[in-house]
Amino acid sequence: MVTLQNKNTAVRIEAGELVGYQVDGHEFIHQKGSPGWSSADTEMFPIIGPVNEAGFRVKTPKGEAVQDQHGHLRQLEYKLEGQTETSAVFVKQYQSGTEVINSKFPEKSTEEALTWPYNFRFEKTFLLTDSSLEINFKITGEEGMPFMLGYHPAFKLHTESPVILAKGKRISLDEVLAVGSRALQISDCTSVTLKDEKEITIETEGFGNFMCWTEVRNMVCIEPISFYPYAVKQTELHQGFEKLTDTAEFKVVLKPGV
């Protein structure tokens, strides 16, 4: 467990996963073991969305890749590369064609191993400032590698009627629940505020969109995404790819209300 401290704020990171963000004793992050989701945060890379209806295959310029929901990055382990009192750097590296054991097999998937035909290095950096928690993502790899990126944090809910504010609109928890597993789309958006017992704003750079998901009333996932996967058929998921040119950088800033 890595712990970052800055005045009245504490961050807990477990193997690269944000498992706690407390400000003045208030916990913003969904706790593992609570109803709703077995994780607290994860990344969706190099694809976002399900691929079961496409035979767990995704088209790339190098042929079809075997992927499962939200990509294979989450199946790899982070390595801690550096740490200070207020920052920590975690890295995952992948060699093209390497088989990665799929934790969804056999209960939720027919694919025992996942593969991707490109090399890449994925860096996740946490930086705790006086007023926020910055989470930076840096992707390096083969020129022209197709990819999508989504960040999937889960926020703990403390009240019965939290509200999500985005693009001048108020979104209720019931509206998110009603969309179900597809997740509620918020397109062309770089900032979302969750108003609960305390409020927190999620500001982003590089993603451009959000989607929101939950199946319970004690947590909600507010997810910055580069592409909303349900905009196309699963067999056409490649339409949402960006292409890597040298390095791609993305940022998420969690800003608690004053």
KEKE-327948 format. One record per atom (N, C-alpha, C): x, y, z. Coordinates in steps of 0.05 Angstrom, whole numbers, padded with zeros to 5 digits, always signed. Each point is the difference from the previous one (the first is absolute). Example, Ala and Ser with C-alpha at 12.3 -4.5 7.8 and 13.67 -1.06 7.14 Angstrom:
<rs>
+00264-00114+00156 -00018+00024+00000 +00018+00024+00000 -00007+00021-00014 +00016+00024+00001 -00015+00022+00014 
</rs>
This chain:
<rs>
+00017-00024+00000 -00017+00024+00000 +00018+00025+00000 -00006+00018-00019 +00014+00026-00001 -00019+00021+00011 +00010+00017+00018 -00016+00021+00012 +00013+00027-00006 -00017+00019-00010 +00009+00027-00005 -00013+00018+00020 +00014+00020+00011 -00011+00018+00020 +00006+00029-00008 -00020+00017+00005 +00004+00029-00004 -00020+00014+00018 +00010+00010+00022 -00017+00015+00019 -00023-00018+00010 -00025+00008-00007 -00023-00014+00009 -00010-00022-00019 +00017-00007-00019 -00008-00018-00021 +00018-00025-00001 -00013-00023-00004 +00015-00026-00001 -00010-00016-00024 +00018-00011-00015 -00006-00017-00023 +00012-00028+00005 -00015-00020-00006 +00010-00028+00002 -00001-00013-00027 +00022-00012-00008 +00003-00013-00026 +00010-00029+00005 -00015-00019-00011 +00006-00028+00003 +00007-00012-00027 +00026-00006-00005 +00008-00011-00026 -00009+00017-00023 +00002+00026+00002 -00008+00018-00021 -00029+00008-00001 -00016-00012+00018 -00029+00006+00001 -00006+00020+00022 -00015+00021-00007 -00008+00020+00020 -00022-00011+00018 +00007-00007+00024 -00019-00013+00018 -00009+00019+00023 +00011+00024+00001 -00009+00019+00020 +00008+00028-00006 -00018+00019+00004 +00006+00029-00003 -00016+00014+00022 +00012+00006+00022 -00013+00012+00023 +00008+00029+00003 -00020+00018+00002 +00005+00028+00005 -00015+00008+00025 +00014+00010+00020 -00013+00007+00026 -00017-00024+00010 +00010-00024-00004 -00014-00024+00011 -00022-00010-00018 -00006+00014-00022 -00022-00009-00018 +00012-00018-00022 -00010-00024-00003 +00010-00019-00020 -00016+00003-00026 +00014+00007-00022 -00013+00004-00026 -00001-00026-00017 +00017-00019+00006 +00003-00024-00017 -00016-00024+00010 -00014-00014-00017 -00014-00024+00006 +00020-00021+00012 -00009-00012+00022 +00018-00019+00014 -00004-00028-00010 +00022-00013-00006 -00002-00028-00010 -00012-00017+00022 -00018-00017-00008 -00015-00017+00019 -00028+00011+00005 -00004+00026-00006 -00027+00011+00002 -00016-00009-00025 -00027+00000+00002 -00017-00008-00023 +00005+00017-00025 -00002-00013-00023 +00001+00015-00025 +00022-00007-00019 +00025-00002+00010 +00023-00006-00017 +00023-00009+00017 +00014-00020-00010 +00022-00011+00016 +00026+00016-00002 +00000+00021-00017 +00024+00017-00003 -00007+00028+00010 +00021+00017+00000 -00004+00029+00007 +00006+00017-00024 +00020-00007-00016 +00005+00013-00025 +00015-00020-00019 -00002+00006-00026 +00016-00016-00019 +00001+00017-00026 +00016-00010-00019 +00002+00013-00026 -00012-00018-00022 -00011+00012-00020 -00011-00014-00023 +00018+00006-00024 +00016-00021-00008 +00020+00004-00021 +00009-00027-00010 +00005-00003-00026 -00001+00019-00022 -00028+00003-00012 -00021-00014+00012 -00027+00004-00010 -00018+00007+00024 -00023+00012-00006 -00021+00005+00019 -00024-00015-00009 -00014-00014+00018 -00025-00013-00007 +00002-00030-00003 -00023-00013-00003 -00001-00029-00003 +00005-00009-00029 +00010-00024-00002 +00005-00012-00027 -00011-00028-00002 -00016-00008+00018 -00011-00028+00000 -00016-00005-00026 -00015+00020-00009 -00016-00004-00024 +00017+00001-00026 +00026+00006+00003 +00018+00000-00023 +00020-00023+00003 -00008-00020+00016 +00018-00023+00003 +00026+00006+00014 +00000+00022+00016 +00023+00009+00015 +00023+00007-00019 -00007+00010-00023 +00020+00008-00020 -00003+00030-00007 +00022+00014-00002 +00000+00028-00007 +00019+00004-00024 -00010+00016-00020 +00016+00004-00024 +00022+00021+00006 +00025-00006-00010 +00022+00019+00001 +00014-00001-00027 +00017+00020-00006 +00015-00001-00025 +00018-00024-00002 +00006-00013+00022 +00017-00025+00000 -00017-00025+00002 -00026+00002-00006 -00017-00023+00002 -00017+00000+00025 -00015-00021+00005 -00017-00001+00023 +00015-00006+00026 -00009+00014+00021 +00012-00004+00026 -00021-00014+00018 +00009-00017+00017 -00018-00013+00019 -00002+00017+00026 -00023+00012+00004 -00004+00017+00023 -00026-00007+00015 -00001+00008+00025 -00025-00003+00015 -00009+00028+00008 -00022+00001+00015 -00012+00026+00007 +00021+00019+00012 +00000+00024-00012 +00018+00022+00009 +00030-00006-00003 +00007-00020-00016 +00028-00004-00006 +00016-00017+00020 +00025-00005-00007 +00016-00018+00016 +00019+00014+00019 +00002+00026+00000 +00019+00014+00018 -00006-00007+00029 -00026-00001+00007 -00008-00006+00027 +00009-00027+00010 +00007-00018-00019 +00010-00027+00008 +00030+00000+00007 +00014+00022-00007 +00028+00003+00006 +00005+00012+00027 +00023-00004+00012 +00006+00011+00027 +00017+00025-00003 -00007+00020+00017 +00016+00024+00001 +00025-00005+00017 +00021+00014-00008 +00025+00000+00015 +00005+00029+00010 +00006+00003+00025 +00006+00026+00012 +00027+00009-00010 +00001+00023-00014 +00026+00009-00012 +00012+00023+00016 -00016+00015+00015 +00010+00022+00016 -00020+00010+00019 +00009+00012+00023 -00018+00009+00020 +00012+00022+00016 -00016+00021+00007 +00007+00020+00019 -00023+00002+00020 +00001+00020+00018 -00021+00003+00020 -00027+00007-00013 +00001+00013-00023 -00025+00009-00013 -00003-00011-00029 +00016-00018-00009 -00003-00011-00027 +00009-00029-00002 -00010-00014-00020 +00007-00027-00005 -00003-00006-00030 +00019-00016-00011 -00001-00006-00028 -00001-00031-00003 -00020-00009-00015 -00004-00029-00006 +00002-00005-00030 +00010-00023-00007 +00004-00006-00028 -00009-00029-00007 -00012-00003-00024 -00005-00026-00011 +00013-00001-00028 +00013-00022-00007 +00011-00003-00026 -00010-00025-00013 -00003+00002-00027 -00011-00023-00014 +00016-00005-00026 +00008-00025-00005 +00014-00008-00024 -00020-00012-00020 +00000+00010-00024 -00020-00008-00020 -00002-00030-00003 -00024-00010-00001 -00005-00028-00004 +00001-00017+00025 +00008+00011+00022 +00002-00015+00025 -00028-00007+00010 -00004-00025+00007 -00026-00009+00010 -00004+00009+00029 -00023+00012+00006 -00006+00009+00027 -00024-00016+00010 +00003-00012+00023 -00021-00017+00011 -00025+00018+00006 -00023-00009-00009 -00025+00015+00003 -00015-00009+00026 -00002+00018+00019 -00013-00007+00025 -00030-00005-00003 -00012+00008-00022 -00028-00004-00005 -00006-00029-00010 +00020-00014-00007 -00003-00028-00010 +00000-00019+00023 -00017-00020+00001 -00020-00007-00021 -00029+00010+00007 -00002+00012+00024 -00027+00008+00009 -00014+00020-00018 +00015+00020-00009 -00012+00022-00015 +00011+00004-00028 +00018-00018-00008 +00012+00002-00026 +00009-00027-00011 +00000-00002-00027 +00010-00024-00012 +00030+00001-00006 +00012+00023+00005 +00028+00004-00007 +00018-00003+00025 +00017-00020-00001 +00018-00005+00023 +00024+00020+00000 +00008+00009-00024 +00023+00018-00002 -00006+00023-00019 +00011+00023+00006 -00004+00024-00017 +00026+00008-00012 -00001+00012-00024 +00025+00009-00013 -00005+00027-00014 +00022+00014-00006 -00001+00026-00013 +00025+00001-00018 -00003+00008-00025 +00023-00001-00019 +00019+00024+00001 +00001+00014+00022 +00018+00023+00003 +00013+00001+00027 +00025+00011+00000 +00014+00005+00025 -00011+00026+00012 -00001+00002+00026 -00006+00026+00012 +00010+00001+00029 +00003+00025+00010 +00006+00005+00028 -00021+00019+00010 -00012-00007+00023 -00022+00016+00011 +00008+00010+00028 +00000+00026+00003 +00009+00012+00025 -00023+00015+00013 -00003-00005+00026 -00021+00013+00016 +00013+00014+00024 -00004+00027+00001 +00013+00015+00021 -00020+00015+00017 +00003-00003+00026 -00017+00015+00019 +00016+00023+00011 -00014+00023+00002 +00013+00024+00012 -00020+00013+00018 +00006+00001+00026 -00018+00013+00019 +00009+00028+00005 -00017+00020-00007 +00006+00028+00004 -00016+00011+00024 +00002+00026+00005 -00014+00012+00023 -00030-00001-00005 -00009-00001-00025 -00029+00002-00006 -00011-00022-00016 +00016-00020-00009 -00011-00020-00018 +00018-00025+00000 -00010-00021-00013 +00015-00023-00007 +00001-00003-00030 +00025+00002-00011 +00004-00003-00029 +00007-00029-00007 -00012-00010-00020 +00007-00027-00010 +00007+00003-00030 +00025-00004-00006 +00010+00003-00027 +00005-00027-00013 -00007-00002-00026 +00005-00024-00015 +00018+00007-00024 +00021-00017-00004 +00018+00005-00022 +00004-00027-00014 -00006+00001-00026 +00001-00025-00017 +00022+00004-00020 +00019-00019-00001 +00020+00000-00021 +00000-00028-00013 +00007+00000-00025 -00001-00026-00014 +00005+00003-00029 -00009-00019-00016 +00005+00000-00029 -00015+00022-00014 +00013+00014-00017 -00012+00021-00016 -00025-00011-00015 -00022+00014+00003 -00024-00009-00014 -00017-00020+00014 +00008-00008+00025 -00015-00020+00015 -00029+00011+00005 -00020-00015-00007 -00028+00009+00006 -00006-00005+00030 -00015+00018+00011 -00007-00003+00029 -00024+00018+00007 -00013-00008+00021 -00019+00017+00015 +00010+00000+00029 -00008+00021+00015 +00007+00000+00028 -00024+00010+00016 -00006-00015+00021 -00020+00008+00019 +00011-00003+00029 -00008+00018+00017 +00007-00003+00029 -00025-00005+00015 +00000-00020+00018 -00024-00011+00012 +00001+00002+00030 -00002+00024+00012 -00001+00002+00029 -00028-00002+00011 -00003-00011+00024 -00026-00003+00013 +00000+00018+00025 -00022+00016+00002 -00002+00018+00022 -00021-00009+00020 +00007+00001+00025 -00017-00008+00022 -00023+00021+00003 -00024-00009+00003 -00023+00018+00004 -00009-00001+00030 -00004+00024+00011 -00007+00002+00028 -00029+00008+00005 -00014+00009-00022 -00028+00008+00004 -00018-00016-00019 -00026+00004+00003 -00020-00014-00016 -00004+00012-00028 +00006+00027-00001 -00007+00014-00025 +00024+00016-00011 +00022-00013-00007 +00022+00015-00012 -00008+00009-00028 +00014+00021-00009 -00005+00011-00027 +00026+00004-00015 +00000-00007-00025 +00023+00004-00018 -00006+00025-00017 +00018+00019+00000 -00003+00025-00016 +00019-00002-00023 -00011+00003-00025 +00017-00001-00024 -00013+00016-00022 +00015+00018-00012 -00009+00016-00022 -00026+00015+00006 -00002+00010+00025 -00024+00015+00008 -00024-00017+00007 +00003-00026+00000 -00023-00018+00005 +00004-00014+00027 -00022-00007+00013 +00000-00016+00024 -00008-00029-00006 +00017-00019+00007 -00005-00028-00005 -00004-00014+00027 -00022-00013+00003 -00006-00014+00026 +00012-00028-00001 +00003-00011+00024 +00010-00028+00002 -00020-00019-00014 -00025+00006+00003 -00020-00017-00013 +00003-00001-00031 +00008+00023-00011 +00005+00001-00029 +00024-00018-00008 +00020+00000+00016 +00023-00018-00005 -00008-00029+00003 -00014-00006+00021 -00009-00028+00004 -00018-00010-00022 -00016+00018-00011 -00019-00008-00021 +00014-00009-00026 +00023+00012-00006 +00015-00008-00024 +00012-00027+00002 +00007-00009+00024 +00010-00027+00005 +00029-00003-00009 +00007-00024-00010 +00028-00006-00006 +00011+00015-00023 -00016+00013-00017 +00010+00015-00023 +00014+00025+00010 -00007+00010+00023 +00012+00025+00012 -00011+00025-00014 -00006+00020+00016 -00011+00025-00010 +00021+00017-00013 -00005+00007-00025 +00019+00016-00016 -00002+00030+00006 +00024+00012+00004 +00002+00030+00001 +00021+00007-00020 -00009+00009-00024 +00019+00005-00022 +00011+00028+00001 +00022+00004-00013 +00013+00026-00003 +00000+00015+00027 +00013-00012+00019 +00000+00011+00028 +00027-00005+00013 +00010+00020+00014 +00027-00002+00013 -00001+00003+00030 -00024+00006+00011 -00003+00005+00028 -00027-00009+00010 +00000-00016+00022 -00025-00009+00012 +00002+00004+00030 -00021+00008+00013 +00000+00003+00029 -00021-00019+00013 +00009-00014+00020 -00017-00017+00016 -00007+00014+00026 -00026+00006+00003 -00009+00014+00024 -00013-00021+00018 +00013-00005+00023 -00010-00020+00019 +00002+00014+00028 +00006-00015+00021 +00004+00013+00026 +00022+00021-00003 +00021-00007-00014 +00021+00019-00009 +00000-00001-00030 +00010+00021-00013 +00001-00001-00029 +00029-00004-00010 +00002-00012-00024 +00026-00004-00012 -00003+00004-00030 +00019+00014-00012 +00000+00005-00029 +00021-00016-00013 -00007-00013-00023 +00019-00015-00015 +00006+00015-00026 +00024+00012-00002 +00008+00015-00023 +00020-00017-00017 -00002+00002-00026 +00017-00018-00017 +00013+00016-00023 +00022-00012-00009 +00013+00009-00025 +00006-00025-00017 -00008+00002-00026 +00006-00021-00018 -00022-00020-00006 -00018-00004+00019 -00021-00020-00003 -00023+00011-00017 -00013+00022+00009 -00021+00012-00016 -00028-00008+00005 -00004-00023+00014 -00027-00010+00006 +00000-00014+00027 -00024-00005+00010 -00004-00016+00025 -00022-00021-00005 +00001-00021+00017 -00024-00016+00003 -00003-00007+00030 -00025-00004+00008 -00005-00005+00029 -00014-00027+00003 +00008-00015+00020 -00011-00027+00004 -00002-00006+00029 -00022-00013+00007 -00003-00014+00026 -00023-00019-00001 -00001-00019+00018 -00022-00018+00003 -00011+00000+00029 +00012+00018+00016 -00007+00002+00028 -00003+00030+00008 -00009+00005+00024 -00004+00028+00008 +00022+00011+00019 +00020-00017+00005 +00021+00009+00019 +00026+00008-00015 +00000-00001-00027 +00023+00008-00015 -00008+00007-00028 +00017+00016-00013 -00004+00006-00029 +00027+00003-00013 +00003-00011-00024 +00025+00003-00015 -00004+00023-00020 +00017+00019+00001 +00000+00023-00019 +00026-00002-00016 -00002-00008-00025 +00022-00011-00015 +00008+00018-00024 +00023+00013+00001 +00009+00014-00024 +00008-00020-00022 -00009+00005-00024 +00005-00018-00022 +00007+00015-00026 +00016-00013-00016 +00007+00012-00026 -00021-00006-00021 -00016-00021+00005 -00021-00009-00019 -00022-00015+00015 -00025+00006-00007 -00023-00014+00012 -00005-00025-00017 +00005-00024+00012 +00000-00024-00016 -00027-00009-00011 -00021+00009+00012 -00027-00009-00009 -00010+00017-00023 +00017+00018-00010 -00008+00016-00024 +00002-00017-00025 +00013-00023+00001 +00003-00017-00023 -00006-00029+00008 -00003-00018-00020 -00003-00028+00005 +00027-00011+00010 +00000-00021+00016 +00024-00011+00011 +00020-00008-00022 -00011-00009-00023 +00018-00008-00022 +00013+00024-00013 -00010+00024+00006 +00012+00025-00012 +00014+00017+00021 +00008-00012+00022 +00012+00015+00022 +00025+00015-00009 +00013-00011-00020 +00025+00013-00010 -00005+00028-00010 -00025+00007-00006 -00006+00027-00009 +00007+00021+00021 +00001-00008+00025 +00006+00019+00022 +00029+00003+00006 +00018-00013-00015 +00028+00001+00006 +00013+00028-00006 +00018+00008+00017 +00019+00021-00006 +00026-00014-00008 +00019+00015-00012 +00025-00012-00008 +00023+00013+00015 +00017-00016+00011 +00022+00010+00016 +00021+00013-00017 +00008+00024+00007 +00022+00014-00013 +00020+00007+00022 +00021-00015+00001 +00021+00004+00021 -00011-00005+00028 -00012+00020+00012 -00010-00003+00027 -00028+00012+00002 -00018-00013+00015 -00026+00011+00006 -00003+00005+00030 -00009+00023+00007 -00003+00007+00028 -00029+00009+00007 -00010-00009+00022 -00026+00006+00010 +00001+00007+00029 -00019+00017+00009 +00000+00008+00028 -00028+00000+00012 -00002-00009+00025 -00024+00002+00015 +00007+00015+00026 -00016+00020+00007 +00005+00015+00025 -00025-00003+00017 +00003-00010+00024 -00022-00002+00019 +00002+00023+00019 -00021+00017+00000 +00000+00025+00016 -00023+00000+00020 +00006-00005+00025 -00021+00002+00020 -00011+00028+00003 -00025+00003+00006 -00012+00026+00004 +00012+00014+00025 +00001+00026-00001 +00011+00015+00023 -00020+00000+00023 
</rs>
